[in-house]
């Protein structure tokens, strides 16, 4: 958690749309005297002061002034951002560095885009919009424990898995990202979901594969790659085990249903 005073509007120095990951898949930097607010439309790994967080679309992050930051992108990545100085004094609010905005994400997006449109001439309006965003994030943080009864490590692990189904994943790697040991994550996951981490990952990959086989014209090799199982023999075997049929049979069955309507 980080302490952020919200008793008065911040001094907003810059707002905008950041586009990254086109020339390099890694950015490393720090801003000595400004806080950073980001609202994400992509998945990446964000490392702040040595701690790595899994970021997905709809997530927000707050980085205190002077904290070293590293972004590891998957490709072209677009986010909305604000650089600001918080108000001084007053009782601080305590917020996570990274959190999922969930259903609040569209509201935050609208507020930040309004601030961007008002910049630079409407400085008071820009500050008001960003102040509202910060309060919304504070409210979100306060509501999170009641809204999500899962252990934070389990919630973070499932979010990371959802955001990275197309990537190679291991239990040890997921545990490292969410900050617990391999064995501890395994125990937590089993207790809260009744499943192993690998079992959950396999089901989520196959659910996405079924959707892509049924609802898209992607080739079967492309579907396999998009769910992190590029080996076609392994993908075919997993489809049989989890979905009860081969990838081609699943696609042909839905084609026949559509044709018969």
C-alpha positions in Angstrom: 0.0 0.0 0.0 1.1 3.6 -0.6 -0.1 6.7 1.2 -1.6 9.4 -1.0 -3.1 12.7 0.4 -6.4 13.5 -1.3 -7.7 16.4 0.8 -7.2 18.8 -2.1 -6.8 18.6 -5.8 -3.4 17.6 -7.1 -1.2 19.7 -9.3 -1.5 17.9 -12.6 1.6 18.5 -14.7 0.8 16.3 -17.7 -2.0 14.1 -19.0 -2.1 12.1 -22.2 -2.2 8.8 -24.1 1.0 6.7 -24.0 1.8 4.3 -26.8 4.6 1.9 -26.1 6.0 -1.5 -27.2 6.4 -0.6 -30.8 10.2 -0.1 -30.8 11.2 -1.9 -27.6 9.3 -4.4 -25.4 10.9 -2.9 -22.3 10.9 0.6 -20.8 12.9 1.5 -17.6 12.7 4.9 -16.0 11.8 7.0 -13.0 10.3 10.5 -12.5 12.0 12.1 -9.6 9.3 14.6 -8.4 6.0 13.5 -9.9 3.6 10.7 -9.2 2.3 8.6 -12.1 -1.3 7.3 -12.6 -1.8 4.8 -15.4 -5.0 3.2 -16.7 -4.3 0.2 -18.9 -5.7 -1.1 -22.1 -3.2 -4.0 -22.4 -1.4 -6.7 -20.5 2.1 -6.4 -19.3 4.4 -6.9 -16.3 5.0 -3.8 -14.3 7.9 -3.6 -11.8 7.8 -0.8 -9.3 10.7 -0.5 -6.8 11.6 -4.1 -7.4 8.2 -5.6 -7.0 6.5 -7.1 -10.2 2.8 -6.9 -10.8 0.7 -8.5 -13.5 -1.3 -5.8 -15.3 -4.3 -6.4 -17.6 -6.8 -4.2 -19.4 -8.9 -2.2 -17.0 -6.2 -2.2 -14.3 -4.9 1.1 -12.7 -1.5 1.8 -11.1 -0.1 4.5 -9.0 3.7 5.1 -8.8 5.1 7.4 -6.1 7.6 10.1 -7.1 11.2 8.7 -7.4 10.2 5.1 -7.6 12.0 3.2 -10.4 9.6 1.6 -12.9 10.0 -1.1 -15.5 7.4 -2.1 -18.1 7.7 -5.4 -20.0 5.2 -5.2 -22.9 3.7 -8.0 -25.1 3.5 -5.7 -28.2 1.9 -2.3 -29.0 0.5 -1.0 -25.7 -1.7 2.0 -25.1 -2.6 3.6 -21.7 -4.0 6.8 -20.3 -1.7 8.6 -17.9 -1.4 11.5 -15.6 1.7 12.9 -13.9 1.0 14.9 -10.8 2.0 16.3 -7.4 -0.3 15.4 -4.6 -1.7 18.0 -2.2 0.3 18.4 1.0 -1.0 17.6 4.4 -4.2 16.0 5.6 -5.1 12.4 6.4 -3.7 10.2 3.6 -5.6 7.4 1.8 -3.9 4.1 1.5 -4.0 2.6 -2.0 -2.5 -0.5 -3.8 0.2 0.2 -6.4 -1.9 -1.9 -8.8 -5.5 -2.9 -8.8 -8.3 -4.1 -11.1 -10.8 -1.3 -11.7 -13.4 -3.8 -12.8 -16.7 -2.2 -13.6 -15.3 1.2 -12.6 -12.8 1.1 -15.5 -15.1 2.8 -18.1 -15.9 5.6 -15.6 -12.2 6.2 -15.0 -11.5 6.1 -18.8 -14.2 8.7 -19.4 -12.8 11.0 -16.6 -9.2 10.7 -17.8 -10.2 11.3 -21.5 -12.1 14.4 -20.3 -9.0 15.6 -18.5 -6.9 15.0 -21.6 -9.3 16.9 -23.8 -9.3 19.8 -21.4 -5.5 20.0 -21.3 -3.5 22.2 -21.3 -5.8 25.3 -21.2 -8.3 24.0 -18.6 -5.8 23.4 -15.8 -8.5 23.6 -13.0 -10.8 21.2 -14.8 -7.9 18.8 -15.5 -7.0 18.8 -11.8 -10.7 18.3 -10.8 -11.0 15.3 -13.2 -7.9 13.7 -12.0 -8.8 14.3 -8.4 -12.1 12.5 -9.0 -10.2 9.6 -10.6 -8.0 9.3 -7.5 -11.0 9.4 -5.2 -12.7 6.7 -7.3 -9.5 4.6 -7.1 -9.5 5.1 -3.3 -13.1 4.0 -3.0 -12.3 1.0 -5.2 -9.5 0.0 -2.9 -11.7 0.4 0.2 -14.4 -1.8 -1.4 -12.1 -4.6 -2.7 -11.9 -6.8 0.5 -15.7 -7.1 0.7 -16.1 -7.4 -3.1 -13.6 -10.2 -3.6 -13.6 -12.8 -0.8 -10.7 -14.7 -2.4 -7.2 -14.6 -0.9 -5.3 -11.8 -2.6 -2.7 -14.2 -4.0 -5.4 -16.4 -5.6 -7.2 -13.3 -7.0 -3.8 -12.0 -8.4 -2.9 -15.4 -9.8 -6.2 -15.9 -11.6 -6.0 -12.4 -13.0 -2.4 -13.0 -14.2 -3.5 -16.3 -15.8 -6.4 -14.7 -17.6 -4.2 -12.0 -19.0 -1.5 -14.4 -20.2 -3.3 -17.5 -21.5 -1.3 -17.3 -24.7 2.0 -17.2 -22.9 4.1 -20.1 -21.5 3.0 -20.4 -17.8 4.2 -22.4 -14.9 3.0 -22.6 -11.3 6.4 -21.4 -10.1 6.3 -18.4 -12.5 2.7 -17.4 -11.4 3.7 -17.8 -7.7 6.7 -15.6 -8.3 4.6 -12.9 -9.9 2.0 -12.8 -7.1 4.7 -12.9 -4.4 4.1 -16.3 -2.7 5.9 -19.6 -2.8 5.0 -22.4 -5.2 3.7 -24.6 -2.4 1.7 -21.8 -0.7 0.0 -20.9 -3.9 -0.8 -24.5 -4.6 -2.4 -24.9 -1.1 -4.4 -21.6 -1.4 -5.6 -22.4 -4.9 -6.8 -25.9 -3.9 -8.5 -24.6 -0.8 -10.4 -21.8 -2.5 -11.1 -23.2 -6.0 -11.0 -27.0 -5.4 -8.6 -27.2 -8.3 -4.9 -27.2 -8.9 -3.3 -24.2 -10.6 -2.5 -26.3 -13.6 -6.1 -27.7 -13.8 -7.5 -24.2 -13.7 -5.1 -23.0 -16.4 -5.9 -26.0 -18.6 -9.7 -25.4 -18.3 -9.4 -21.7 -19.0 -7.2 -22.3 -22.1 -9.7 -24.9 -23.4 -12.7 -22.6 -22.7 -11.0 -19.9 -24.8 -10.1 -22.5 -27.5 -13.7 -23.7 -27.7 -14.8 -20.1 -28.2 -12.3 -19.4 -30.9 -13.0 -22.7 -32.7 -16.7 -21.9 -32.7 -16.9 -18.2 -33.1 -13.8 -17.3 -35.3 -12.3 -18.3 -38.6 -8.8 -18.6 -37.0 -6.9 -21.6 -38.2 -6.6 -24.4 -35.8 -2.8 -23.8 -35.4 -3.6 -20.2 -34.7 -6.1 -21.1 -32.1 -3.6 -23.5 -30.5 -1.0 -20.7 -30.3 -3.4 -18.2 -29.0 -4.1 -20.3 -25.9 -0.5 -21.1 -25.2 -0.4 -24.7 -26.6 1.5 -24.2 -30.0 2.3 -28.0 -30.3 -0.7 -29.3 -32.3 -0.4 -32.8 -31.0 -0.5 -31.6 -27.4 -3.4 -29.2 -28.3 -5.4 -32.0 -29.9 -4.8 -34.3 -26.9 -5.9 -31.6 -24.5 -9.0 -30.9 -26.5 -10.0 -34.5 -26.4 -9.4 -34.7 -22.6 -11.1 -31.4 -21.7 -13.7 -30.9 -24.5 -14.4 -34.5 -25.5 -13.5 -34.1 -29.2 -10.8 -33.0 -31.5 -10.5 -29.3 -32.5 -11.7 -30.0 -36.0 -14.7 -32.0 -34.7 -15.7 -29.1 -32.4 -15.5 -26.6 -35.3 -17.3 -28.9 -37.7 -20.1 -29.6 -35.2 -20.8 -25.9 -34.8 -20.6 -25.3 -38.6 -23.3 -28.1 -39.1 -25.5 -26.5 -36.4 -25.3 -23.1 -38.1 -25.9 -24.6 -41.6 -29.0 -26.4 -40.3 -30.8 -23.3 -39.0 
